[in-house]
């Protein structure tokens, strides 16, 4: 693809991939439990979410929470506490199951009323020598079809999300779309 950044940051530019910024924003829109997993209230709330129904329990197992039912009961009754590794598994399983559960709702909201307005904040060039700096400005665009982006996010497929972002969205910015492959932030609401 033309204008793909192969050696990003070589001259001191800073930023993150636009698709990673989109993934982070979708995660923040889908977040439900604010208490950290390291606190009892946080991991108990996540466990309750993951064990509420048979479907959510099966999804949690598929997402990597493979402890026995006996261990789950001991954690939920307060007789035992999860290890640090199990806390990470609980949090990962929670985020995975939450993404799957929220994806359809987010997709409907993002696609409604003709799409969603997205703000793209360009990369940070403050450390780049003046003659090497590009003229990059803050941009906005309306994304009408979020299907590929939300599907890739819900399954946790970073490559598919990056492909959807760079192939479906960025070309709408015009001939200089490659300058927005890396950004400092991407903002939108659902």
For each residue, the residues with C-beta under 8 A, 3 or more apart:
1: 4 166 167 178
2: 178
3: 176 177 178 179 181
4: 1 166 178 181
5: 8 178 181 182
6:
7: 10
8: 5 13 15 181 182
9: 12 13 14
10: 7
11: 128 129 132
12: 9 125 127 128 129
13: 8 9 123 124 125 127 128 182
14: 9 123 124 126 127 184
15: 8 122 123 124 182 183 184
16: 20 21 182 183 184
17: 20 21 162 181 182 183
18: 21 22 120 165 166 170 180 181 182 183 186
19: 22 23 158 161 162 164 165 166
20: 16 17 23 24 158
21: 16 17 18 24 25 183 185 186
22: 18 19 25 26 149 153 161 165 186
23: 19 20 26 27 153 158 161
24: 20 21 27 28
25: 21 22 28 29 186 187 188
26: 22 23 29 30 106 149 150 153
27: 23 24 30 31 95 99
28: 24 25 31
29: 25 26 102 106 189 190
30: 26 27 98 99 102 106
31: 27 28 34 98
32: 49 98
33: 42 45 46 49 94
34: 31
35: 39 41 42 45
36: 39 42
37: 42 43 46 87 88 90 91 94
38: 42 43 87
39: 35 36 42 43
40: 43 44 81
41: 35 44 45
42: 33 35 36 37 38 39 45 46
43: 37 38 39 40 46 47 75 82 87 90 91
44: 40 41 47 48 75 76
45: 33 35 41 42 48 49
46: 33 37 42 43 49 50 90 91 93 94
47: 43 44 50 51 72 75 76 90
48: 44 45 51 52 76
49: 32 33 45 46 52 56 94 97 98
50: 46 47 56 57 59 60 65 90 93 94 97
51: 47 48 56 57 60 72 76
52: 48 49 56
53: 56 57
54: 57 58
55: 58 59
56: 49 50 51 52 53 59 60 97 101
57: 50 51 53 54 60 61
58: 54 55 61 62
59: 50 55 56 62 63 93 96 97 100
60: 50 51 56 57 63 65 93 94 97
61: 57 58 64 65 66
62: 58 59
63: 59 60 92 93 96 97
64: 61 89 92 93 96
65: 50 60 61 89 90 93
66: 61 89
67: 71 72 86
68: 71 72
69: 72 73
70: 73 74
71: 67 68 74 75 80
72: 47 51 67 68 69 75 76
73: 69 70 76 77
74: 70 71 77 79 80
75: 43 44 47 71 72 78 79 80 81 82
76: 44 47 48 51 72 73
77: 73 74
78: 75
79: 74 75
80: 71 74 75
81: 40 75
82: 43 75 86 87 90
83: 86 87
84: 87 88
85: 88 89
86: 67 82 83 89 90
87: 37 38 43 82 83 84 90 91
88: 37 84 85 91 92
89: 64 65 66 85 86 92 93
90: 37 43 46 47 50 65 82 86 87 93 94
91: 37 43 46 87 88 94 95
92: 63 64 88 89 95 96
93: 46 50 59 60 63 64 65 89 90 96 97
94: 33 37 46 49 50 60 90 91 97 98
95: 27 91 92 98 99
96: 59 63 64 92 93 99 100 156
97: 49 50 56 59 60 63 93 94 100 101
98: 30 31 32 49 94 95 101 102
99: 27 30 95 96 102 103 153 154 156
100: 59 96 97 103 154
101: 56 97 98
102: 29 30 98 99 105 106
103: 99 100 106 107 150 151 153 154
104: 107 108
105: 102 108 109
106: 26 29 30 102 103 109 110 146 150 190
107: 103 104 110 111 146 147 150
108: 104 105 111 112
109: 105 106 112 116 190
110: 106 107 115 116 143 146 150 188 190
111: 107 108 115 116 144 145 146 147
112: 108 109
113:
114: 142 144
115: 110 111 142 143 144 145 146
116: 109 110 111 142 143 146 188 189 190
117: 140 141 142 188
118: 140 141 142 143 169 186 187 188
119: 138 139 140 185 186 187 188
120: 18 138 139 140 141 173 180 183 186
121: 138 183 184 185 186 187
122: 15 125 136 137 138 139 179 180 183 184
123: 13 14 15 136 179 182 183 184
124: 13 14 15 127 184
125: 12 13 122 128 133 134 136
126: 14
127: 12 13 14 124
128: 11 12 13 125 132 133
129: 11 12 132 133
130: 133
131:
132: 11 128 129
133: 125 128 129 130
134: 125 179
135:
136: 122 123 125 179 180
137: 122
138: 119 120 121 122
139: 119 120 122 173 180
140: 117 118 119 120
141: 117 118 120 169 172 173
142: 114 115 116 117 118
143: 110 115 116 118 146 149 169 172 188
144: 111 114 115
145: 111 115 148 168
146: 106 107 110 111 115 116 143 149 150
147: 107 111 150 151
148: 145 151 152 160 164 168
149: 22 26 143 146 152 153 161 164 165 168 169
150: 26 103 106 107 110 146 147 153 154
151: 103 147 148 154 155 160
152: 148 149 155 157 158 160 161 163 164
153: 22 23 26 99 103 149 150 156 161
154: 99 100 103 150 151
155: 151 152 160
156: 96 99 153
157: 152 160 161
158: 19 20 23 152 161 162
159: 162 163
160: 148 151 152 155 157 163 164
161: 19 22 23 149 152 153 157 158 164 165
162: 17 19 158 159 165 166
163: 152 159 160 166 167
164: 19 148 149 152 160 161 167 168 169
165: 18 19 22 149 161 162 168 169 170
166: 1 4 18 19 162 163 169 170 181
167: 1 163 164 170 171
168: 145 148 149 164 165 171
169: 118 141 143 149 164 165 166 172
170: 18 165 166 167 173 177 178 180 181
171: 167 168 177
172: 141 143 169 177
173: 120 139 141 170 176 177 180
174: 177
175:
176: 3 173 179 180
177: 3 170 171 172 173 174 180 181
178: 1 2 3 4 5 170 181
179: 3 122 123 134 136 176
180: 18 120 122 136 139 170 173 176 177 183
181: 3 4 5 8 17 18 166 170 177 178
182: 5 8 13 15 16 17 18 123
183: 15 16 17 18 21 120 121 122 123 180 186
184: 14 15 16 121 122 123 124
185: 21 119 121
186: 18 21 22 25 118 119 120 121 183
187: 25 118 119 121
188: 25 110 116 117 118 119 143
189: 29 116
190: 29 106 109 110 116
